[in-house]
Amino acid sequence: MHRDPFDHPSSAADSGRDGEPLSAAFAAPAVSRTPAADEAPPDIASRAGFRVALRWGIEHAITRGARRITWVGPDFAAWPLDDAALLDALAGWLRRPDRQLVLLASTFDDMPRRHPRFVAWRRPWAHVVHGWQAPEDLGGELPTLLHDDGALLVKLIDPVHWRGRATLDARAARLARDEVDAVLQRSERSFAANPLGL
């Protein structure tokens, strides 16, 4: 029987507050609690912690020179995809050669309503930002995670209580990539850049 190596509770205590928005986390650093890309992975014990971990993960992948970043989630409803600073950081990364952002979801139906800025931002990047829809029998089991093509993994283990793990564990990241790649092989391209041909 397959066991998910990341399904264990976080050791960090819940801060009990939602914290600053991701846009603040991407702002020019002053005195900030948000870890830099070269610092230790942050704890995920709240929604704010998840956002901090996403920022750290994206910054780490970009700084490391990752060629591929993959996001996985049921529908990305809780992801701060309309954050302008996040989109600027991704755009700078995508301008480099041979970069690719892959999104795997159960459905993209609500993306235009939930994340209109991200949908508009993606249009000129559609050739390097690819959406994939998981098959129906696997869609309900999709995890919520971010990984790159190296040792980076940010995974939300308990989406109800916002518990998760951010790590630079090469083995854990490889296992996650293998699992995601197996789903991608059964998935179909989705999330058209110009819905209805507009």
Secondary structure, DSSP 8 states (H G I E B T S, - for coil): ----TT-S--SS---SS--S-HHHHHS--SS-SS--TTS----B-SHHHHHHHHHHHHHHHHHHT-SEEEEEESS-TTS-TT-HHHHHHHHHHHTSTT-EEEEEES--TTHHHH-HHHHHHHGGGTTTEEEEE--HHHHTT--EEEEESSS-EEEEEETTTTEEEEE--HHHHHHHHHHHHHHHTT-EEE--SSGGG-
